[in-house]
Amino acid sequence: MKEGWEAVIGLEVHAQLKTDSKIFCGCSTEFGKEPNDNTCPVCLGLPGALPVMNREVVKNAGKAALALNLKINNESIFARKNYFYPDLPKGYQISQYDSPFSEHGAVEILTSERDEGGRATEWRLRRFGITRAHIEEDAGKSVHDIGDPSKSYVNLNRAGTPLLEIVSEPDFRSSWEAYDYVNFLRRTLQYIGVCDGNMEEGNLRCDANVSVRRAGDTKLGVRAEIKNVNSLRFLQKAIDYEIDRQITVLETGGKITQETRLWNEKDGKTHTMRSKEDAHDYRYFPEPDLPPLEVSKEWVERLRDDQPELPEARRQRFMRDYDLNPDESFTLTGDRKLADYFETVAKAANNSRAAANWILSELLRELKNADVDISACKIKAEDLGAMIRLIDDKTISGKIAKEVFVEMFETGNSPAKIINEKGLAQITDTSAIEKIVDEVIAANPKQVENYRGGKTQLMGFFVGQVLKASGGKANPQAVNEILKKKLDA
Ligand SMILES: [Zn+2]
Protein backbone atom coordinates (compact mmCIF):
# COMPACT_ATOMS: atom_id res chain seq x y z
CA MET A 1 0.00 0.00 0.00
CA LYS A 2 1.06 3.52 -0.72
CA GLU A 3 3.02 5.23 2.07
CA GLY A 4 0.90 7.45 4.29
CA TRP A 5 -2.40 5.63 3.67
CA GLU A 6 -4.39 3.03 5.52
CA ALA A 7 -7.13 0.77 4.19
CA VAL A 8 -10.18 -0.21 6.24
CA ILE A 9 -11.98 -3.33 5.07
CA GLY A 10 -15.10 -5.06 6.34
CA LEU A 11 -16.37 -8.36 4.95
CA GLU A 12 -19.83 -9.80 4.49
CA VAL A 13 -19.83 -13.49 3.76
CA HIS A 14 -22.92 -15.42 2.67
CA ALA A 15 -22.56 -19.10 3.44
CA GLN A 16 -25.13 -21.48 2.05
CA LEU A 17 -26.03 -23.84 4.87
CA LYS A 18 -25.97 -27.49 3.87
CA THR A 19 -29.44 -28.95 4.29
CA ASP A 20 -31.53 -31.38 2.25
CA SER A 21 -34.50 -29.04 2.05
CA LYS A 22 -35.00 -25.30 1.83
CA ILE A 23 -35.32 -22.98 4.80
CA PHE A 24 -39.11 -22.41 4.85
CA CYS A 25 -40.53 -25.25 2.72
CA GLY A 26 -39.89 -28.92 1.93
CA CYS A 27 -38.35 -28.34 -1.52
CA SER A 28 -35.06 -30.04 -2.24
CA THR A 29 -31.84 -28.00 -2.32
CA GLU A 30 -30.24 -30.42 -4.77
CA PHE A 31 -28.05 -28.62 -7.28
CA GLY A 32 -28.30 -29.14 -11.03
CA LYS A 33 -32.02 -29.92 -11.39
CA GLU A 34 -34.07 -28.58 -14.31
CA PRO A 35 -34.95 -24.88 -13.84
CA ASN A 36 -37.83 -24.39 -11.39
CA ASP A 37 -38.10 -28.10 -10.54
CA ASN A 38 -37.32 -27.42 -6.89
CA THR A 39 -40.22 -25.06 -6.22
CA CYS A 40 -43.56 -25.00 -4.41
CA PRO A 41 -46.14 -22.31 -3.49
CA VAL A 42 -43.99 -21.18 -0.53
CA CYS A 43 -40.75 -20.51 -2.38
CA LEU A 44 -42.64 -19.22 -5.43
CA GLY A 45 -44.21 -16.64 -3.14
CA LEU A 46 -47.79 -17.52 -4.06
CA PRO A 47 -50.51 -15.72 -2.07
CA GLY A 48 -51.55 -17.50 1.10
CA ALA A 49 -48.54 -19.81 1.30
CA LEU A 50 -46.90 -19.76 4.74
CA PRO A 51 -43.27 -20.38 5.69
CA VAL A 52 -42.28 -23.03 8.24
CA MET A 53 -38.80 -22.90 9.78
CA ASN A 54 -36.45 -25.81 9.00
CA ARG A 55 -34.93 -27.11 12.25
CA GLU A 56 -31.76 -28.32 10.50
CA VAL A 57 -30.97 -24.76 9.37
CA VAL A 58 -30.99 -23.57 12.97
CA LYS A 59 -28.68 -26.39 14.03
CA ASN A 60 -26.17 -25.62 11.27
CA ALA A 61 -26.33 -21.91 11.99
CA GLY A 62 -25.73 -22.69 15.67
CA LYS A 63 -22.66 -24.80 14.92
CA ALA A 64 -21.25 -22.05 12.70
CA ALA A 65 -21.96 -19.33 15.24
CA LEU A 66 -20.15 -21.24 17.99
CA ALA A 67 -17.17 -21.90 15.72
CA LEU A 68 -16.87 -18.12 15.27
CA ASN A 69 -17.21 -17.45 19.01
CA LEU A 70 -20.49 -15.63 18.48
CA LYS A 71 -23.06 -15.28 21.22
CA ILE A 72 -26.28 -17.05 20.20
CA ASN A 73 -29.35 -15.07 21.19
CA ASN A 74 -32.08 -17.07 22.90
CA GLU A 75 -34.59 -15.20 20.81
CA SER A 76 -34.15 -13.75 17.33
CA ILE A 77 -36.65 -12.17 15.00
CA PHE A 78 -37.15 -12.65 11.28
CA ALA A 79 -37.68 -9.50 9.26
CA ARG A 80 -38.78 -8.66 5.76
CA LYS A 81 -36.20 -6.92 3.64
CA ASN A 82 -38.21 -5.29 0.88
CA TYR A 83 -36.91 -4.85 -2.62
CA PHE A 84 -38.12 -5.71 -6.05
CA TYR A 85 -36.14 -8.03 -8.22
CA PRO A 86 -37.41 -10.52 -10.81
CA ASP A 87 -35.69 -13.39 -8.99
CA LEU A 88 -37.41 -12.51 -5.71
CA PRO A 89 -41.06 -13.43 -6.27
CA LYS A 90 -42.40 -12.31 -2.89
CA GLY A 91 -40.97 -8.79 -3.35
CA TYR A 92 -39.09 -9.23 -0.08
CA GLN A 93 -36.46 -11.50 1.37
CA ILE A 94 -36.95 -13.08 4.79
CA SER A 95 -33.87 -12.11 6.75
CA GLN A 96 -33.05 -10.86 10.23
CA TYR A 97 -32.42 -7.25 11.11
CA ASP A 98 -32.22 -5.77 14.61
CA SER A 99 -32.53 -9.10 16.46
CA PRO A 100 -30.08 -11.42 14.74
CA PHE A 101 -29.50 -15.09 15.52
CA SER A 102 -26.00 -14.41 16.87
CA GLU A 103 -23.63 -11.49 17.50
CA HIS A 104 -20.46 -10.23 19.24
CA GLY A 105 -17.93 -12.76 17.99
CA ALA A 106 -14.21 -12.67 17.23
CA VAL A 107 -11.60 -15.01 15.82
CA GLU A 108 -7.84 -15.20 16.16
CA ILE A 109 -6.12 -16.39 13.04
CA LEU A 110 -2.67 -16.51 11.50
CA THR A 111 -2.28 -14.10 8.62
CA SER A 112 0.57 -12.90 6.45
CA GLU A 113 1.31 -10.62 3.54
CA ARG A 114 2.61 -12.49 0.45
CA ASP A 115 5.53 -11.82 -1.83
CA GLU A 116 5.32 -11.73 -5.63
CA GLY A 117 5.53 -15.51 -5.80
CA GLY A 118 2.59 -15.84 -3.40
CA ARG A 119 4.74 -16.96 -0.47
CA ALA A 120 3.92 -15.80 3.03
CA THR A 121 6.40 -13.22 4.27
CA GLU A 122 5.67 -13.14 8.01
CA TRP A 123 2.89 -14.95 9.84
CA ARG A 124 1.33 -13.20 12.79
CA LEU A 125 -1.68 -13.85 14.98
CA ARG A 126 -4.46 -11.28 14.45
CA ARG A 127 -7.86 -10.88 16.03
CA PHE A 128 -10.84 -9.94 13.86
CA GLY A 129 -14.21 -8.98 15.27
CA ILE A 130 -17.41 -10.50 13.92
CA THR A 131 -20.40 -8.22 14.36
CA ARG A 132 -23.14 -10.75 13.76
CA ALA A 133 -24.25 -13.82 11.87
CA HIS A 134 -27.91 -14.00 10.92
CA ILE A 135 -30.13 -16.48 9.11
CA GLU A 136 -31.86 -15.61 5.85
CA GLU A 137 -33.17 -17.08 2.63
CA ASP A 138 -31.45 -16.84 -0.75
CA ALA A 139 -33.08 -15.33 -3.83
CA GLY A 140 -33.47 -17.12 -7.18
CA LYS A 141 -31.40 -16.47 -10.26
CA SER A 142 -32.01 -14.39 -13.36
CA VAL A 143 -30.59 -15.92 -16.49
CA HIS A 144 -30.00 -13.59 -19.41
CA ASP A 145 -30.16 -14.87 -22.95
CA ILE A 146 -26.81 -14.01 -24.52
CA GLY A 147 -28.07 -14.68 -28.05
CA ASP A 148 -31.22 -12.57 -27.66
CA PRO A 149 -30.86 -9.60 -25.27
CA SER A 150 -34.61 -9.07 -25.25
CA LYS A 151 -35.05 -12.30 -23.30
CA SER A 152 -34.36 -13.07 -19.66
CA TYR A 153 -35.40 -16.11 -17.65
CA VAL A 154 -35.83 -16.73 -13.99
CA ASN A 155 -34.85 -19.91 -12.16
CA LEU A 156 -36.21 -20.20 -8.63
CA ASN A 157 -34.51 -23.44 -7.63
CA ARG A 158 -32.21 -21.43 -5.38
CA ALA A 159 -35.00 -19.25 -3.95
CA GLY A 160 -35.38 -20.14 -0.29
CA THR A 161 -32.11 -22.00 0.18
CA PRO A 162 -30.77 -21.21 3.64
CA LEU A 163 -27.95 -18.71 4.12
CA LEU A 164 -25.93 -17.54 7.05
CA GLU A 165 -24.72 -13.97 6.56
CA ILE A 166 -21.55 -13.39 8.54
CA VAL A 167 -20.73 -9.70 8.97
CA SER A 168 -17.29 -8.72 10.21
CA GLU A 169 -16.11 -5.60 11.95
CA PRO A 170 -14.05 -3.29 9.70
CA ASP A 171 -10.90 -4.82 11.19
CA PHE A 172 -8.93 -5.73 8.08
CA ARG A 173 -6.07 -3.51 6.93
CA SER A 174 -4.90 -5.33 3.81
CA SER A 175 -6.20 -7.55 1.05
CA TRP A 176 -4.20 -10.51 2.38
CA GLU A 177 -5.79 -10.23 5.80
CA ALA A 178 -9.17 -10.42 4.05
CA TYR A 179 -7.94 -13.39 2.03
CA ASP A 180 -6.76 -15.29 5.10
CA TYR A 181 -9.98 -14.56 6.97
CA VAL A 182 -12.30 -15.74 4.20
CA ASN A 183 -10.10 -18.79 3.71
CA PHE A 184 -10.37 -19.42 7.44
CA LEU A 185 -14.19 -19.17 7.24
CA ARG A 186 -14.29 -21.51 4.27
CA ARG A 187 -12.15 -24.12 6.01
CA THR A 188 -13.99 -23.85 9.31
CA LEU A 189 -17.49 -24.16 7.84
CA GLN A 190 -16.43 -27.08 5.66
CA TYR A 191 -14.77 -28.76 8.61
CA ILE A 192 -17.88 -28.70 10.76
CA GLY A 193 -19.94 -29.81 7.77
CA VAL A 194 -22.37 -26.89 7.57
CA CYS A 195 -21.30 -25.44 4.19
CA ASP A 196 -19.53 -26.78 1.11
CA GLY A 197 -17.44 -23.61 1.00
CA ASN A 198 -17.08 -23.58 -2.76
CA MET A 199 -16.77 -19.98 -3.97
CA GLU A 200 -16.80 -20.96 -7.66
CA GLU A 201 -20.16 -22.70 -7.22
CA GLY A 202 -21.47 -19.78 -5.22
CA ASN A 203 -22.22 -21.55 -1.95
CA LEU A 204 -19.79 -19.18 -0.25
CA ARG A 205 -19.99 -15.58 -1.45
CA CYS A 206 -18.12 -12.58 -0.23
CA ASP A 207 -18.73 -8.83 -0.47
CA ALA A 208 -16.00 -6.46 0.70
CA ASN A 209 -16.52 -2.93 2.00
CA VAL A 210 -13.38 -0.95 1.25
CA SER A 211 -12.38 2.56 2.26
CA VAL A 212 -9.07 4.35 2.71
CA ARG A 213 -7.86 7.13 4.99
CA ARG A 214 -4.65 8.99 5.72
CA ALA A 215 -2.50 7.09 8.21
CA GLY A 216 -3.29 8.38 11.68
CA ASP A 217 -6.86 9.48 10.84
CA THR A 218 -9.54 7.97 13.04
CA LYS A 219 -12.54 8.95 10.93
CA LEU A 220 -13.61 6.36 8.35
CA GLY A 221 -13.50 7.27 4.68
CA VAL A 222 -16.42 6.78 2.27
CA ARG A 223 -16.62 3.13 1.35
CA ALA A 224 -17.33 1.21 -1.81
CA GLU A 225 -18.75 -2.29 -1.73
CA ILE A 226 -17.26 -4.91 -4.03
CA LYS A 227 -19.78 -7.62 -4.83
CA ASN A 228 -19.88 -11.18 -6.06
CA VAL A 229 -16.24 -12.12 -6.31
CA ASN A 230 -16.11 -15.84 -7.00
CA SER A 231 -12.65 -16.83 -5.83
CA LEU A 232 -10.35 -15.98 -2.96
CA ARG A 233 -7.61 -14.79 -5.26
CA PHE A 234 -10.00 -12.48 -7.13
CA LEU A 235 -11.20 -11.10 -3.80
CA GLN A 236 -7.64 -10.26 -2.85
CA LYS A 237 -6.91 -8.66 -6.22
CA ALA A 238 -10.21 -6.73 -6.27
CA ILE A 239 -9.51 -5.24 -2.84
CA ASP A 240 -5.97 -4.25 -3.85
CA TYR A 241 -7.26 -2.62 -7.00
CA GLU A 242 -9.96 -0.77 -5.08
CA ILE A 243 -7.49 0.53 -2.47
CA ASP A 244 -5.22 1.92 -5.19
CA ARG A 245 -8.14 3.42 -7.09
CA GLN A 246 -9.47 5.25 -4.04
CA ILE A 247 -6.05 6.59 -3.08
CA THR A 248 -5.54 7.91 -6.62
CA VAL A 249 -8.98 9.58 -6.64
CA LEU A 250 -8.33 11.28 -3.29
CA GLU A 251 -4.78 12.34 -4.12
CA THR A 252 -5.95 14.03 -7.30
CA GLY A 253 -8.60 16.02 -5.44
CA GLY A 254 -11.57 13.79 -6.25
CA LYS A 255 -14.25 12.34 -3.99
CA ILE A 256 -15.25 8.73 -3.34
CA THR A 257 -18.93 7.99 -3.84
CA GLN A 258 -20.70 5.37 -1.77
CA GLU A 259 -21.55 2.72 -4.32
CA THR A 260 -21.58 -0.95 -5.22
CA ARG A 261 -18.84 -2.03 -7.60
CA LEU A 262 -18.35 -5.24 -9.53
CA TRP A 263 -15.00 -6.95 -10.05
CA ASN A 264 -14.16 -7.77 -13.65
CA GLU A 265 -11.50 -10.46 -13.85
CA LYS A 266 -10.85 -9.74 -17.52
CA ASP A 267 -9.50 -6.22 -17.08
CA GLY A 268 -8.54 -6.65 -13.42
CA LYS A 269 -10.64 -3.64 -12.34
CA THR A 270 -13.76 -2.86 -10.34
CA HIS A 271 -16.62 -1.03 -12.08
CA THR A 272 -19.59 0.95 -10.83
CA MET A 273 -22.74 -1.17 -10.63
CA ARG A 274 -25.18 1.01 -8.72
CA SER A 275 -25.26 3.51 -5.91
CA LYS A 276 -25.28 1.76 -2.58
CA GLU A 277 -28.57 1.40 -0.70
CA ASP A 278 -28.80 2.25 2.96
CA ALA A 279 -30.69 0.06 5.41
CA HIS A 280 -33.68 2.45 5.44
CA ASP A 281 -34.19 1.83 1.72
CA TYR A 282 -35.28 -1.71 2.53
CA ARG A 283 -38.18 -0.78 4.85
CA TYR A 284 -37.40 -3.63 7.24
CA PHE A 285 -40.24 -4.80 9.46
CA PRO A 286 -40.80 -7.96 11.53
CA GLU A 287 -41.99 -10.95 9.49
CA PRO A 288 -45.63 -11.49 10.52
CA ASP A 289 -45.75 -15.08 9.23
CA LEU A 290 -43.02 -16.46 11.49
CA PRO A 291 -42.85 -16.50 15.27
CA PRO A 292 -39.62 -15.38 17.00
CA LEU A 293 -36.92 -18.03 16.73
CA GLU A 294 -36.25 -19.36 20.20
CA VAL A 295 -33.37 -21.58 21.24
CA SER A 296 -32.68 -22.68 24.79
CA LYS A 297 -29.42 -22.28 26.69
CA GLU A 298 -29.30 -26.08 27.04
CA TRP A 299 -29.56 -26.51 23.28
CA VAL A 300 -26.63 -24.12 22.79
CA GLU A 301 -24.58 -25.97 25.43
CA ARG A 302 -25.26 -29.34 23.79
CA LEU A 303 -24.04 -27.96 20.47
CA ARG A 304 -20.96 -26.58 22.18
CA ASP A 305 -20.20 -29.97 23.76
CA ASP A 306 -20.37 -31.65 20.35
CA GLN A 307 -18.02 -29.21 18.69
CA PRO A 308 -14.81 -30.78 17.34
CA GLU A 309 -11.40 -29.12 17.59
CA LEU A 310 -11.55 -26.54 14.80
CA PRO A 311 -9.00 -26.34 11.99
CA GLU A 312 -7.37 -23.03 12.93
CA ALA A 313 -7.02 -24.07 16.57
CA ARG A 314 -5.69 -27.42 15.44
CA ARG A 315 -3.26 -25.72 13.09
CA GLN A 316 -1.88 -23.63 15.94
CA ARG A 317 -1.68 -26.69 18.19
CA PHE A 318 0.15 -28.72 15.51
CA MET A 319 2.71 -25.91 15.28
CA ARG A 320 3.33 -26.14 19.02
CA ASP A 321 3.06 -29.91 19.52
CA TYR A 322 4.77 -31.14 16.38
CA ASP A 323 7.07 -28.26 15.58
CA LEU A 324 5.54 -27.59 12.16
CA ASN A 325 5.68 -24.29 10.31
CA PRO A 326 2.44 -22.36 9.57
CA ASP A 327 2.22 -23.55 5.96
CA GLU A 328 2.81 -27.22 6.77
CA SER A 329 0.32 -27.05 9.58
CA PHE A 330 -2.23 -25.28 7.38
CA THR A 331 -2.08 -28.03 4.76
CA LEU A 332 -2.26 -30.85 7.29
CA THR A 333 -5.34 -29.40 9.00
CA GLY A 334 -7.26 -28.46 5.84
CA ASP A 335 -9.15 -31.72 5.96
CA ARG A 336 -10.30 -33.35 9.17
CA LYS A 337 -9.40 -36.84 7.96
CA LEU A 338 -5.97 -35.75 6.82
CA ALA A 339 -5.30 -34.10 10.19
CA ASP A 340 -6.39 -37.28 12.03
CA TYR A 341 -4.22 -39.34 9.69
CA PHE A 342 -1.17 -37.20 10.38
CA GLU A 343 -1.60 -37.44 14.13
CA THR A 344 -1.87 -41.24 13.97
CA VAL A 345 1.25 -41.50 11.79
CA ALA A 346 3.20 -39.12 14.01
CA LYS A 347 2.36 -41.17 17.11
CA ALA A 348 2.99 -44.54 15.48
CA ALA A 349 6.31 -43.34 14.08
CA ASN A 350 7.31 -41.52 17.23
CA ASN A 351 8.76 -38.99 14.78
CA SER A 352 6.44 -36.14 13.84
CA ARG A 353 8.97 -34.42 11.58
CA ALA A 354 9.32 -37.48 9.37
CA ALA A 355 5.55 -38.08 9.47
CA ALA A 356 4.90 -34.54 8.22
CA ASN A 357 7.55 -34.83 5.51
CA TRP A 358 6.25 -38.14 4.17
CA ILE A 359 2.64 -36.97 4.12
CA LEU A 360 3.30 -33.50 2.69
CA SER A 361 5.59 -34.67 -0.07
CA GLU A 362 5.11 -38.33 -1.03
CA LEU A 363 1.60 -39.11 0.17
CA LEU A 364 -0.18 -35.96 -1.02
CA ARG A 365 1.55 -36.24 -4.37
CA GLU A 366 0.52 -39.88 -4.85
CA LEU A 367 -3.04 -39.11 -3.77
CA LYS A 368 -3.20 -36.26 -6.24
CA ASN A 369 -1.78 -38.37 -9.07
CA ALA A 370 -4.23 -41.16 -8.33
CA ASP A 371 -7.02 -38.59 -7.83
CA VAL A 372 -8.15 -40.14 -4.57
CA ASP A 373 -9.09 -38.68 -1.24
CA ILE A 374 -7.23 -39.45 1.99
CA SER A 375 -10.21 -41.52 3.19
CA ALA A 376 -9.68 -43.86 0.20
CA CYS A 377 -5.92 -44.13 0.80
CA LYS A 378 -4.80 -47.75 1.01
CA ILE A 379 -1.87 -47.03 3.32
CA LYS A 380 -3.04 -47.34 6.89
CA ALA A 381 -1.72 -44.54 9.09
CA GLU A 382 -0.24 -47.09 11.51
CA ASP A 383 1.64 -48.72 8.61
CA LEU A 384 3.15 -45.45 7.46
CA GLY A 385 4.25 -44.86 11.05
CA ALA A 386 5.76 -48.36 11.15
CA MET A 387 7.64 -47.69 7.92
CA ILE A 388 9.16 -44.52 9.37
CA ARG A 389 10.29 -46.51 12.42
CA LEU A 390 11.97 -49.03 10.10
CA ILE A 391 13.95 -46.18 8.54
CA ASP A 392 14.85 -44.78 11.93
CA ASP A 393 16.11 -48.12 13.25
CA LYS A 394 18.05 -48.61 10.00
CA THR A 395 16.16 -51.70 8.86
CA ILE A 396 15.70 -49.96 5.51
CA SER A 397 17.41 -46.97 3.95
CA GLY A 398 15.54 -43.81 2.97
CA LYS A 399 15.99 -44.74 -0.66
CA ILE A 400 14.51 -48.22 -0.26
CA ALA A 401 11.73 -46.70 1.81
CA LYS A 402 10.49 -44.82 -1.26
CA GLU A 403 10.19 -48.12 -3.09
CA VAL A 404 8.37 -49.67 -0.14
CA PHE A 405 6.10 -46.65 0.06
CA VAL A 406 5.01 -46.92 -3.58
CA GLU A 407 4.24 -50.60 -3.04
CA MET A 408 2.26 -49.79 0.11
CA PHE A 409 0.31 -47.14 -1.77
CA GLU A 410 -0.62 -49.57 -4.51
CA THR A 411 -1.35 -52.67 -2.46
CA GLY A 412 -2.11 -51.48 1.06
CA ASN A 413 0.29 -54.14 2.37
CA SER A 414 2.27 -53.53 5.54
CA PRO A 415 5.89 -52.42 5.21
CA ALA A 416 7.12 -55.56 7.04
CA LYS A 417 5.37 -57.82 4.54
CA ILE A 418 6.78 -55.92 1.55
CA ILE A 419 10.31 -55.83 2.95
CA ASN A 420 10.24 -59.58 3.72
CA GLU A 421 8.76 -60.63 0.42
CA LYS A 422 11.11 -58.50 -1.65
CA GLY A 423 14.17 -58.99 0.53
CA LEU A 424 14.59 -55.26 0.95
CA ALA A 425 15.96 -55.19 4.47
CA GLN A 426 19.14 -53.24 4.78
CA ILE A 427 22.36 -55.24 5.03
CA THR A 428 23.98 -54.31 8.28
CA ASP A 429 25.86 -57.59 8.65
CA THR A 430 29.51 -56.47 8.30
CA SER A 431 30.80 -59.73 6.87
CA ALA A 432 28.28 -59.53 4.02
CA ILE A 433 29.27 -55.93 3.31
CA GLU A 434 32.98 -56.79 3.53
CA LYS A 435 32.47 -59.42 0.88
CA ILE A 436 30.95 -56.88 -1.55
CA VAL A 437 33.66 -54.33 -0.72
CA ASP A 438 36.36 -56.92 -1.54
CA GLU A 439 34.69 -57.62 -4.88
CA VAL A 440 34.46 -53.91 -5.76
CA ILE A 441 38.13 -53.35 -4.83
CA ALA A 442 39.19 -56.33 -6.92
CA ALA A 443 37.17 -55.15 -9.92
CA ASN A 444 38.60 -51.61 -9.93
CA PRO A 445 42.42 -51.84 -9.56
CA LYS A 446 43.08 -48.57 -11.40
CA GLN A 447 40.82 -46.53 -9.12
CA VAL A 448 42.33 -48.23 -6.07
CA GLU A 449 45.78 -47.24 -7.22
CA ASN A 450 44.68 -43.63 -7.80
CA TYR A 451 42.96 -43.49 -4.44
CA ARG A 452 46.01 -44.76 -2.65
CA GLY A 453 48.06 -42.23 -4.66
CA GLY A 454 46.12 -39.41 -3.02
CA LYS A 455 42.88 -39.03 -4.99
CA THR A 456 40.75 -39.56 -1.89
CA GLN A 457 37.69 -38.02 -3.56
CA LEU A 458 37.33 -41.41 -5.29
CA MET A 459 35.73 -42.61 -2.05
CA GLY A 460 32.35 -41.51 -3.41
CA PHE A 461 32.87 -43.71 -6.45
CA PHE A 462 33.60 -46.77 -4.30
CA VAL A 463 30.60 -46.17 -2.02
CA GLY A 464 28.41 -45.88 -5.09
CA GLN A 465 29.73 -49.12 -6.53
CA VAL A 466 29.19 -51.04 -3.28
CA LEU A 467 25.64 -49.68 -2.82
CA LYS A 468 24.86 -50.55 -6.42
CA ALA A 469 26.21 -54.09 -6.03
CA SER A 470 24.09 -54.54 -2.91
CA GLY A 471 20.94 -53.40 -4.71
CA GLY A 472 20.85 -50.29 -2.51
CA LYS A 473 20.50 -52.40 0.61
CA ALA A 474 23.92 -52.05 2.22
CA ASN A 475 23.93 -49.67 5.16
CA PRO A 476 25.78 -46.61 3.79
CA GLN A 477 27.48 -45.83 7.08
CA ALA A 478 28.88 -49.37 7.40
CA VAL A 479 29.95 -49.27 3.74
CA ASN A 480 31.91 -46.08 4.35
CA GLU A 481 33.69 -47.45 7.39
CA ILE A 482 34.63 -50.78 5.81
CA LEU A 483 35.80 -49.18 2.55
CA LYS A 484 37.98 -46.71 4.40
CA LYS A 485 39.51 -49.44 6.49
CA LYS A 486 40.30 -51.66 3.48
CA LEU A 487 41.50 -48.89 1.12
CA ASP A 488 43.69 -47.24 3.74
CA ALA A 489 45.19 -50.56 4.78
ZN1 LIG B 1 -40.52 -24.66 -1.93
Residues whose N, C-alpha, C, O or C-beta is under 5 A from the ligand:
A	BS01	ZN	C25 G26 C27 N38 T39 C40 V42 C43
